[in-house]
């Protein structure tokens, strides 16, 4: 079977589609929320009221004052960890409240 010159791989097409700003922001929001749930463990997950991600800002609403303080102090490392996991600069800022 012959390959046409204009054929692209599925991955290239998905990147092109998800590269559109309105789609990539929603996709990244789902990815970051899923990462938080899968990576932070049961205790942190229980203490997390809400995780939102929009315009490069990850906002974490945490119930426990001590956990909130700990996450607030390590928010730069958390940002770097998330970006390293995804292999791209998705998160520009982490806010803990």
N, C-alpha and C positions, 0 to 999 in steps of 0.2 A: 504494500500500500504506500502510495506516495504522499509526502507531506507538502501541503501548500505553503507558500512563502509567508502568508499572513496568519498562519495558525500559531497560537500561543499555548503554553502549558496552563493547566487549571490554576496553579498557584500564582502565575503572573496575572491572570484575569482577576482572581480574588484580590490581589494586592491593588490592582488598578481600581476595582470597585470600592474596596475599603479605604482607599487613599482619599476618597472624597471626604471632605471635612465633616459633613453632617452624618455620614455613616461611621467614620472612624471614631468619632467621639463617643457614640453609643456603644460601639464594639469595645473600645478601650474601657468604658465604664463597667461593662460586664466582666471583662478580663480582670480588672483590678479588684473588683468585689469578690470574684471567685478566688483570686490569689489570696486575699485577706482571709477568707473563710477556710481555705485549705492549708494555709501556712502558719497561722497564728496559734493554733491549738484550741482545745475546748475551753479552757479557762478564759482566755482573751475573747474568744467568740461569745461566751456567755455574758461578759461585761461590756460588749459592744452593742450600743443601742442602734446606731445607724452608721453606715458607710456610704458616702457619696463621693463621686468623682466627676468633676466638670472643669473644662478649660485648663487641664493640667494641675488642678488642685485637688488633693485627696483630703477629705474632711472626715474625721473620726469622732463620733459622739460616744464617749466612754462613761460608764456608770461609776466605776471605782476611782476614787480620788488618787490612790497610790498608783494604780495602773496608768491613769491619765497623766500623772506627773512623770512617770518613767517613760511613757511613749513621747511625751512632749520634749523631754531631754534628748531622746534618741531619734527625733523625727528626721534629721538629716541622713543618718545611717539607714533609716527605714526607706527613705526616698531612693537612696543609692541601691539598696538591696532590691527594691521593686524594679528599678530601671535595668539593673544588671540581669535580673531574671528574664525580663522581656527582651533584652538585647537592644533596647532603644530608649530614648529619653521621653517617656510617657508622662511621668510625674515630675512637676517642677517645684511643687511645694506640698508639705503635709501640715495640716492644721488639726490640733487635738482640742476638743472641748467637751 
